[in-house]
Amino acid sequence: MTLTTARAPSPTPPHRGLGSARNSLSDRAFRALTLTCGVLVLAVLGLIAVSTTTEAWPAFREEGLGFVFGTRWAPSAGVFGSLEFVYGTVVISAIALVLAVPVSVGIALFLSDLAPRRLRRAASSLIDLLAAVPSVVYGLWGILVFAPFVVEIYDWISRNTESVPVLSTLFAGPVSGFSFFTAGVILALMITPIITSITREVFDTVPASQKEAAYALGATRWEMIRAAIFPHSRVGMVGAVLLGLGRAMGETIAAALVIGSSPQITARLFGTGDAMAAVIANEFGESGGIHRAALIGLGVELFLITILVNLVARAIVNRGLRRP
């Protein structure tokens, strides 16, 4: 006798309806659109680099490495060395970051974790408004109000630090209201709203459960900030600082008005100097020929320095993320 076993009917594969097909098509279209936008950004950056380098090539060919490491900038003699302008740009950007980053992080922490709701809204709106103020306004305030006001303060600091080994060099006289330090202070005022706004948004993304867990373990407020907020926000904070640094390094009008327009390599922060973006703004309108190519070459150098700073910051962030 033969037993016949009934086979269970095989499950019918799910049928993709018209809606699923449309979703799949829209996903592919969105993926292609985002890829195109990303490639387009890279292409624009590449075209900027190629076109500016081509325009600046006569100066690069004429000066060679002297364009990068030379310390004499004399358009009338056909000599173009950019090291003094690079030095000035780095110094004022460093001063701006040293002054702005602690203040910005402190304001962001206050607005995200300490301030009452009403004060938080008003202060956040004010900070966003400050970020939109044109740079020429900061520059005019610096040249008309701040620079004349701080001369006596600079002189007092210089006289009272003469016996301190390092500070006596940094703050040595003669002092000037139009100086590296004045330009750094003005740039710090300009980038503080940017760093503060982005850092505050990053702090607001920290899960409340992480903060409550830190408090539950007996952490103080500072220990909670150090153990829960800062590790979670490290990448965003670095991004905010980089955006502020990018504006500080590329700022033109404000720096040109208060830095003194006297290029030199010196450790005296109260002395006059010059910066890459400032000299481009001051001389480009009257330039021509090799002089114009040299000014465009300064822009190429500034572009490369910005890329290098971003790469170094990205390496630092990645190294921090790999730590246990």
C-alpha positions as CSV (number, residue, x, y, z in Angstrom):
1,M,0.0,0.0,0.0
2,T,1.4,3.3,-1.0
3,L,1.0,6.3,1.3
4,T,0.8,9.6,-0.4
5,T,1.9,12.6,1.6
6,A,0.3,15.9,0.9
7,R,2.7,18.7,0.2
8,A,2.1,22.0,1.8
9,P,1.6,24.6,-0.8
10,S,4.8,26.7,-1.4
11,P,4.5,30.2,-0.1
12,T,3.7,32.7,-2.7
13,P,6.6,35.2,-3.0
14,P,5.5,38.6,-2.0
15,H,4.3,40.6,-5.0
16,R,5.9,44.0,-5.3
17,G,3.3,46.4,-6.1
18,L,3.4,49.6,-8.0
19,G,4.2,51.6,-4.8
20,S,7.3,49.5,-4.1
21,A,8.6,50.0,-7.6
22,R,8.0,53.7,-7.3
23,N,9.9,53.8,-4.0
24,S,12.8,51.9,-5.5
25,L,12.9,54.3,-8.4
26,S,12.8,57.3,-6.2
27,D,15.6,55.9,-4.0
28,R,17.8,55.4,-7.0
29,A,17.1,58.8,-8.3
30,F,17.8,60.4,-4.9
31,R,21.1,58.4,-4.7
32,A,22.1,59.6,-8.1
33,L,21.2,63.2,-7.3
34,T,23.3,63.2,-4.1
35,L,26.2,61.6,-5.9
36,T,26.0,64.2,-8.6
37,C,26.0,67.0,-6.1
38,G,29.0,65.6,-4.3
39,V,31.0,65.1,-7.5
40,L,29.9,68.6,-8.6
41,V,31.3,70.2,-5.4
42,L,34.7,68.4,-5.9
43,A,34.7,69.4,-9.6
44,V,34.1,73.1,-8.7
45,L,37.0,72.9,-6.1
46,G,39.2,71.3,-8.7
47,L,38.4,73.9,-11.3
48,I,39.1,76.7,-8.8
49,A,42.5,75.2,-8.0
50,V,43.4,74.7,-11.6
51,S,42.3,78.1,-12.8
52,T,43.9,80.1,-10.0
53,T,47.1,78.1,-10.3
54,T,47.2,78.8,-14.0
55,E,46.8,82.5,-13.4
56,A,49.4,82.5,-10.7
57,W,51.9,80.3,-12.7
58,P,54.0,83.3,-14.0
59,A,54.8,84.3,-10.5
60,F,55.6,80.8,-9.4
61,R,57.8,80.3,-12.4
62,E,59.6,83.6,-11.9
63,E,60.2,83.3,-8.1
64,G,60.4,79.6,-7.6
65,L,60.6,78.6,-4.0
66,G,61.4,82.2,-3.2
67,F,57.7,83.0,-3.6
68,V,56.9,80.7,-0.6
69,F,60.0,81.3,1.5
70,G,61.0,84.8,0.5
71,T,60.5,87.6,3.0
72,R,60.6,90.6,0.6
73,W,57.5,91.8,-1.2
74,A,58.4,94.7,-3.5
75,P,56.2,95.0,-6.6
76,S,58.1,98.0,-7.9
77,A,61.3,95.8,-8.0
78,G,59.5,92.7,-9.2
79,V,60.3,90.7,-6.1
80,F,57.5,88.7,-4.5
81,G,58.1,86.7,-1.3
82,S,55.0,85.7,0.6
83,L,56.4,84.3,3.9
84,E,55.6,87.5,5.9
85,F,51.9,87.4,4.8
86,V,51.6,83.7,5.6
87,Y,53.1,84.4,9.0
88,G,50.7,87.2,9.7
89,T,47.7,85.1,8.6
90,V,48.7,82.2,10.9
91,V,49.4,84.5,13.9
92,I,46.1,86.4,13.8
93,S,44.1,83.2,13.1
94,A,45.8,81.6,16.1
95,I,45.0,84.6,18.3
96,A,41.4,84.5,17.2
97,L,41.0,80.8,18.0
98,V,42.7,81.1,21.4
99,L,40.4,83.9,22.3
100,A,37.2,82.6,20.7
101,V,37.1,78.9,21.3
102,P,36.9,78.8,25.1
103,V,34.3,81.6,25.1
104,S,32.2,80.0,22.4
105,V,32.2,76.6,24.1
106,G,31.3,78.2,27.4
107,I,28.4,80.1,25.9
108,A,27.2,77.0,24.1
109,L,27.3,75.0,27.3
110,F,25.4,77.7,29.2
111,L,22.7,77.9,26.5
112,S,22.3,74.1,26.1
113,D,22.3,73.0,29.8
114,L,22.1,76.0,32.2
115,A,20.1,78.9,30.8
116,P,16.4,79.3,31.4
117,R,14.2,78.6,28.4
118,R,13.3,82.3,27.8
119,L,16.9,83.5,28.1
120,R,18.0,80.6,25.8
121,R,15.8,81.8,23.0
122,A,16.7,85.4,23.3
123,A,20.5,84.7,23.5
124,S,20.4,82.2,20.6
125,S,18.6,84.8,18.4
126,L,21.2,87.4,19.4
127,I,24.1,85.1,18.6
128,D,22.6,84.3,15.2
129,L,22.2,88.0,14.5
130,L,25.8,88.7,15.4
131,A,26.9,86.0,13.0
132,A,25.2,87.8,10.1
133,V,26.8,91.2,10.8
134,P,29.0,92.2,7.8
135,S,32.8,92.1,8.4
136,V,33.2,95.7,7.3
137,V,31.2,96.8,10.4
138,Y,33.6,94.9,12.7
139,G,36.5,96.5,10.8
140,L,35.1,100.0,11.1
141,W,34.5,99.5,14.8
142,G,38.0,98.2,15.2
143,I,39.7,101.1,13.4
144,L,37.5,103.9,14.9
145,V,36.9,102.7,18.5
146,F,38.9,99.6,19.5
147,A,42.3,100.4,18.1
148,P,42.7,103.9,19.7
149,F,41.2,102.6,23.0
150,V,43.6,99.6,23.5
151,V,46.9,101.5,22.9
152,E,47.2,102.5,26.6
153,I,46.3,98.9,27.6
154,Y,48.9,97.5,25.3
155,D,51.5,99.9,26.7
156,W,50.6,98.9,30.3
157,I,50.9,95.2,29.5
158,S,54.2,95.8,27.8
159,R,55.7,97.7,30.7
160,N,54.5,95.2,33.3
161,T,55.7,92.1,31.5
162,E,59.3,93.3,30.8
163,S,60.7,90.9,33.5
164,V,58.7,87.9,32.5
165,P,60.8,85.7,30.1
166,V,58.4,84.7,27.4
167,L,55.8,87.5,27.8
168,S,58.5,90.1,27.5
169,T,59.1,89.0,24.0
170,L,55.5,88.6,23.0
171,F,54.3,91.9,24.4
172,A,57.5,94.0,23.8
173,G,57.2,97.6,22.6
174,P,56.8,99.8,20.7
175,V,53.1,99.1,20.7
176,S,50.5,100.0,18.1
177,G,46.7,99.9,18.1
178,F,47.0,98.5,14.6
179,S,48.7,95.2,15.2
180,F,48.5,91.5,15.1
181,F,46.7,91.3,18.4
182,T,44.1,93.9,17.4
183,A,43.4,92.0,14.2
184,G,43.2,88.7,16.3
185,V,40.7,90.3,18.7
186,I,38.5,91.5,15.9
187,L,38.5,88.2,14.2
188,A,37.7,86.5,17.5
189,L,34.6,88.6,17.8
190,M,33.6,87.7,14.3
191,I,34.0,83.9,14.6
192,T,32.6,83.5,18.2
193,P,29.0,83.6,17.0
194,I,29.7,81.0,14.3
195,I,31.5,78.6,16.7
196,T,28.9,79.1,19.4
197,S,25.9,78.5,17.2
198,I,27.2,75.2,15.7
199,T,28.6,74.0,19.0
200,R,25.3,74.6,20.7
201,E,23.4,72.7,18.1
202,V,25.9,69.8,18.6
203,F,25.5,69.9,22.4
204,D,21.7,69.7,21.9
205,T,22.0,66.3,20.1
206,V,23.5,64.6,23.2
207,P,21.0,62.1,24.4
208,A,19.4,63.0,27.7
209,S,19.9,59.4,28.9
210,Q,23.7,59.8,28.8
211,K,23.5,62.9,31.0
212,E,21.1,61.2,33.4
213,A,23.3,58.1,33.6
214,A,26.3,60.3,34.5
215,Y,24.3,62.0,37.3
216,A,23.0,58.6,38.5
217,L,26.6,57.4,38.9
218,G,27.3,60.4,41.2
219,A,29.0,62.7,38.7
220,T,29.1,66.4,39.2
221,R,28.0,68.8,36.5
222,W,31.5,69.2,35.2
223,E,32.2,65.5,35.3
224,M,29.0,64.9,33.3
225,I,30.1,67.5,30.7
226,R,33.5,65.9,30.4
227,A,32.2,62.3,30.3
228,A,29.0,62.6,28.4
229,I,28.8,65.8,26.4
230,F,32.4,66.4,25.1
231,P,33.0,62.8,23.9
232,H,29.7,62.7,22.0
233,S,30.3,66.2,20.5
234,R,34.0,65.9,19.6
235,V,33.5,65.8,15.8
236,G,30.9,68.6,15.8
237,M,33.1,70.8,17.9
238,V,36.1,70.3,15.6
239,G,33.9,71.1,12.6
240,A,32.7,74.3,14.3
241,V,36.3,75.4,15.1
242,L,37.3,74.7,11.5
243,L,34.5,76.8,10.1
244,G,35.6,79.6,12.4
245,L,39.3,79.1,11.4
246,G,38.3,79.2,7.8
247,R,36.6,82.6,8.2
248,A,39.5,83.9,10.3
249,M,42.1,82.9,7.7
250,G,40.1,84.2,4.7
251,E,38.8,87.4,6.3
252,T,39.8,90.4,4.2
253,I,38.3,93.8,5.1
254,A,38.3,93.6,8.9
255,A,41.9,92.4,9.0
256,A,43.1,94.9,6.4
257,L,41.7,97.8,8.4
258,V,43.3,97.0,11.8
259,I,46.5,94.9,11.2
260,G,48.7,97.8,10.1
261,S,49.6,96.8,6.6
262,S,53.3,96.5,7.4
263,P,54.5,93.0,6.7
264,Q,57.1,91.6,9.1
265,I,58.0,88.4,10.9
266,T,58.3,89.2,14.6
267,A,57.2,87.7,17.9
268,R,55.8,91.1,19.0
269,L,52.0,90.6,19.0
270,F,51.5,94.4,19.6
271,G,53.5,95.2,16.4
272,T,52.1,95.9,13.0
273,G,51.9,93.2,10.3
274,D,49.9,92.1,7.3
275,A,48.0,89.0,6.1
276,M,47.4,87.2,2.8
277,A,43.8,88.2,2.3
278,A,44.4,91.8,3.4
279,V,47.3,92.4,0.9
280,I,45.2,90.9,-1.9
281,A,42.4,93.3,-1.1
282,N,44.7,96.3,-0.8
283,E,46.8,95.8,-3.9
284,F,44.7,93.8,-6.4
285,G,42.9,96.9,-7.9
286,E,46.2,98.5,-8.9
287,S,48.0,95.3,-9.9
288,G,48.9,94.0,-13.3
289,G,51.2,91.5,-15.0
290,I,53.5,89.6,-12.6
291,H,52.2,91.5,-9.7
292,R,48.6,90.3,-10.3
293,A,49.9,86.8,-10.8
294,A,51.7,87.0,-7.4
295,L,48.5,88.2,-5.6
296,I,46.6,85.3,-7.2
297,G,49.4,83.0,-6.0
298,L,48.7,84.2,-2.4
299,G,45.2,83.0,-2.9
300,V,46.5,79.6,-4.1
301,E,48.6,79.4,-1.0
302,L,45.7,80.3,1.3
303,F,43.6,77.7,-0.4
304,L,46.3,75.0,0.1
305,I,46.8,76.0,3.8
306,T,43.0,75.7,4.4
307,I,43.0,72.2,2.9
308,L,46.0,71.2,5.0
309,V,44.4,72.4,8.2
310,N,41.2,70.5,7.4
311,L,43.2,67.3,6.7
312,V,45.2,67.6,10.0
313,A,41.9,68.2,11.9
314,R,40.3,65.2,10.3
315,A,43.3,63.1,11.2
316,I,43.0,64.3,14.8
317,V,39.3,63.5,15.0
318,N,39.7,60.0,13.5
319,R,42.5,59.2,15.9
320,G,40.3,60.3,18.8
321,L,37.4,58.2,17.6
322,R,39.7,55.1,17.4
323,R,40.6,55.4,21.1
324,P,38.8,53.0,23.4
